[in-house]
Amino acid sequence: MRALAWLASLFFDLFEPVFRLGQRWLGLSRLGWLFVAPNLLVFGLFTFLPILINGVYAVTGGVNLQPLQRPWTGGENFQILFECGNYLDLSTCRKDVFWRAIGNTLKFSLLQVVLMVLLSLATALVLNRKIIGRGFWRGVFFYPVLLSPVVVALIWKWLLQSQGVFNAVLVSAGMSPVGWLTEAGWAFFWTVFVSIWAHMGFYTLILLAGLQAIPRDLYEAAEMDRASPWRVLTRITLPLLTPNLIVVLVLAAIRAVQVFDEVFVLTGGGPGSATTFIVQFIYQTGFAEQIHLYGLAAAASLALAAFLMLLTLAQLRLTRAAEAGRKEPRA
């Protein structure tokens, strides 16, 4: 402890002239900027600057990587992405793969988010009860969250591939093997399933924390009034859990829209474009295809960023509305 105190004293002695100089120049009220300056520099270099460069790529064309060597095209990249003769017929779109990726992403997000919220809520309700081995089961459900998305995808790919474990069990039972990852319907189903399996524990933990924050007195009063379990759920649990449910809903939606790692390793976007989502389209357009269309990929990423910003604003608005509703006095 003495050594640590000596090191701390030495640190402050070394930087005391800098703090005194900063206080003299900035004043005491603005001295905090001196402490956050390193973090602001890192954020500016690795976050804000790439966003600015991405905007430059979105309004320029060509295949050159250097921004100064790219000709100005204005909104041409956005026009290429959104130009369609009939939006109900994707074959009439100039970039039909982009619209198929959007359709797949919306369908995936709807299924995955709805199932994720329902399963996470059901799991949290069960794990909040006094069951045998409750701590063990909580760890079991949270464990997949600790795994890398690539590891998760490799595990399930090993199970689902043509010569994988699942087909080996089917063949040993005298049944025909199934193209779990080569048939469009099955491939899409497994992308949804694997994503839920990998991330459900995180959202369960959020809901479980919300459940434990509900006062036990309310449940004891409901038990004294002989309220049915359904009435307790709909009148006590769900209303008080609304802020946590909103957070889970929006976070799950944002993660679903940005899905890439598991699907890229599991199916590679196939078969065909059945599991090609918007982030994979951006990656393929900008980096994987033979001709790197950086401007088109940047324009698609900006469209995705705008949608994610709308989701974030929706979360803030819903959260504030839920908090305002809880604070309103009841008659």
Buried (B, 14 or more C-beta within 10 A) or exposed (E): EEEEEEEEEEEEEEEEEEEEEBEEEEEEEEBEEBEEEEEEEEEEEEEEEEEEEBBBBBBBBEEEEEEEEBEEBEEBBBEBBBEBEEEEEBEEBEBBBBBBBBBBBBEBBEBBBEBBBEBBBEBBBBBBEEEEEEEEBBEEBBEBBEEEBEBBBBBBBEBBBEEBEBBEEEEEEEEEBBBBBBEBEBBBBBBBBBBBBBBBBBBBBBBBEBBEEBEEEBBEEBEEEEBEEEEBBEBBBEEBBBBBBBBBBBBBBBBBBBBBBBBBBBBEBBBEBBBBBBBBBBBBBBEEEEEBBBBBBBBBBBBBEEBBEEBEEBBEEBBEEBEEEEEEEEE
